């Protein structure tokens, strides 16, 4: 064999092996076929694709939960109360491995997953590398299974979004659809992890998208439902928690839930303030400390686990016990405080994992403890301790994560009854208002800003008043000519003079009911000379009927037309021939400046 056969250039010029050529042909055929199919009927097939995303996300979450339980069994054993060597060594040693994986292998797996998904939608046009899904799966399974005080819901959300992003890119969907497909997968992943599709849809809309988008809502619902069904096929139909029967509370008992709301708001505020204060300081530490932080957090949590093993991991079994009133109030309050401390240590160390499960744990312990105390001082309260624990879960969820709508529906889904709806509305609203009053920026918005990103704030959007046509239009700022009626000569001459002296006031012709035309100077001069004014509608030189607006429409609708027409009439919905005002581009600019000044 000649030496040139080993030359790199010769090898590069050599044809690829037959299997490689066949693989390239198959891939090229698949991509061209999918591009043709989805390019022609992308909108129709997007809903079908949402169901497929839900199935794949559900399967991924099932494997994720099994992996967490397997890691927990291997590292901590099968008992709810791990032995002394395991409870100390497992979280600490695993923390070292987690740090190495996050720094060298899966740097995109950092964080809870919610902010990262939101950033993918608004910064990366829906792009989430698939190695993020693999990294999140591996690292979070190790972290939660070894006892770190974190949950699987937020990582499942990001994994679902990553799976959807990969499918969208593989099928060569348009950029607009790829941007929309990440929230679809996020809802699917969260629904499978939480076993609550309605709450998952609401959370993604409240926190990830930030608005009710009709174009993506149907796909999100289909993905969430199909994902939850897929998960239930493998893991059963049971909810995460065995919620006891929830009786309807008496009206006088709502004061007790108000007290729970105050306690939940204060707890949420303390938790958020601690993270807001400590996280920038930890991020500013030297790089070498990042190798040790997850291990240090695991050691601290292991030491806590010697006396309080309930704080290890997600804590679903402990929440279930609290819902059935199996703990004394002293232990419930201690567990709430210890879980808050353990969760803060785990999260601040940079260990990947979610905040959902710890938030529900703290809320359940806090609600159950307050319920026992109120029962002691007010024996007339008929509501069970489990009911207080359930409402406490929704209360802290709404106060800490600042998603009050999701918190209400979450409690309804978990309990399977609307009896808890009013109590959690009262309690979570109070907690939300307290947290909002003393912590201006919500948790997820605060985390993104600490990382140097400015993403849309859901709370800011929620409180923004819509900018409507009536905010910019000018009422009675147009002269109307009605050719169906006889026009008085003096009135017509006055109209012509006004149009000449005040050119910013348009002259509109109501040609017939619901049709308006804009008259220029020549049209007015001809009207003044023509005695047959009632028949002048067909003589005007305007290029066609003006588009119509209504005062309750958004200003975006007006901007669609103002590029082509200098003025748009605003008419009454019940009578298209009744002019209520006009709007111009300058009117919109003035209204925007006025709104900013206010």
Phi, psi and omega in degrees: 000135182288160180293332183295341179294339181261001181288134181305322181295321179295321178294323180293325181281342183293145179294147179293159178301159183302317179300323180293318179297319179296319179297319179295322179294317178298317180296317179296318178297317180297315181294319179293322180293313179295323178297320180293314182294308185284336177291326183276324185228046185296317183295319181291320184279350181296324179291323175295319179297326178298322178295317178297320177299319178298319180295311181295321178294320177298318178296320180296319181291323176301313178296324180296314180293322177295320179296320178298314180295324179293316178297319179297320180294319182289316187273321186249349181090179185270350183278151174291342182237090185299155180289165186301310182297320183294315186294336178271313189280322187300309181293323184290310182293318178297327178300324177296316178295322178297317180299317180296317180296317182291320184285319189257321189260315187230068181295337181279357180275002181295158174084181182281326181120334181290309180298321182294322177292319179296320177295324178297324181289316189263341183249316187257014179056038177084005183276122174229113180301144184291337177294341174295320178297314180296314180297317179297319180299307186291309187292317182289326175298318177294317184293309183289319180294331180277353175115358177300141185278072181220170184237165183268355188290309181298314175301323178297323176301313181291324178295318177298319178295321179294320177297316179296319179297318179297316180296317180298319179289323180295324180273003178057046176290162178293161182299323179297319180288325177295324178293326180279338189284336179297313175298329177298312177293327179298316178296323179295314179296318181291322180296321179290323181286326186263343184055039181213083187297322182295313179298323180294317178299314181295320180295316180297320179291319182290320191252322185271308181278315178088000180203159178276099183261113182296331182291337184242349185298314181299319179293321179297317180296314180298317180295317181296316181293314180295326178293316179296320178296318179299315179298318183291332177298329183261323187249001177096166183273355185293146175289168178302328184231144177272085184283125179290171179302137185248105178283157178288131180285155175281155184303322183289347181277352180292339175296325177295323178288331175295320176298318177297322178297319179295314179297319179294322178295318179294317179297316179299320181294316179297318180299312182293318180298321179298313180295319180297326181280316190275327187297314178300325180292321179290321178296334181277356179293157178303154185299325184295335179290339181293339176288334188257342186298311178299323178293319178297318178297318178297323178294316179298315181293325176297319178296317176299324183291344177298317181262330183229074180295348180296337184277354181286140174070201183289324175083027181299317182297325180289322176299318179299320178294321179294324178296337179257015173065040185265004181237150172285159185295327179298315180292322179299315182291322178295318179296323178298315180292318181292322179292322176299316179295315182295319180295318178298319179296315180297313184292317182291339179286350182089006178290124180296140180163167187263165181254354183297301185300314177299323178297316178295321179298309181299317180297319180294316179295316180296314180296316179296319179297316179294324178297317179295317180297317181291327175295325181292316183274337181229081183299343181288347179292124184265345181294137182287162176296325178299325178295319178296321178296320179295313179295325177298325177299312178293328181294309181290327177298317179286328181278319183279312180273348175061046175231077187295326181292315179299321183298322180293310182290332177297315179296321179297316180293319181292322183273338183069020182213150177271002181295330181271359185296309182295314177303317182288332174297313181296310186291312183291328178294319177296315179298319180297316181294321177295312180297321181289325183293321187250000174222100189297319185258132179292164187304305185293324176294321179296318180296318180293323179289326174295332178272004177088015179248143175244099180257159180303133179270124181296319181296320179295319177294321182297328185265353178288131176280139181295143179268109187255167178300322182294341177284342183241342186287160175251118178279141178056037181248030179216150174262130186249129174249128181245101183290345178288350180241153176293137183256125178292135183300317180296318179296322180293317178297323178295322178297318180296317180296318179296321179295326180285322183274335180234077184294343180281351177264112183286154175249119184251141177252121174273091186298311173205176185304120178086002179236123182237141178231151179263126181265135175261186184298320181295321178299320181291320179297320179292324176298320182293333182266337186269125180280344180267052182303324181299343183251017186279354183303323181278355184260346185292153185264007179296152188280002177154174178297143178285146170293155183247145175235159174242151189294339181266006177279159180287157181291338177298325178295322178293320182294337177297330186257336187289347174286338182252339183233138181288336181211144179236128176285143175252118188242172180276138182295327181276342182214099183292347177271357179263113182276125178257345179165183176225162179220138177235172179298321178295326177297321179295316180298317179297320180294322178295315179297321179295320179294321178294322180293327179284000000 
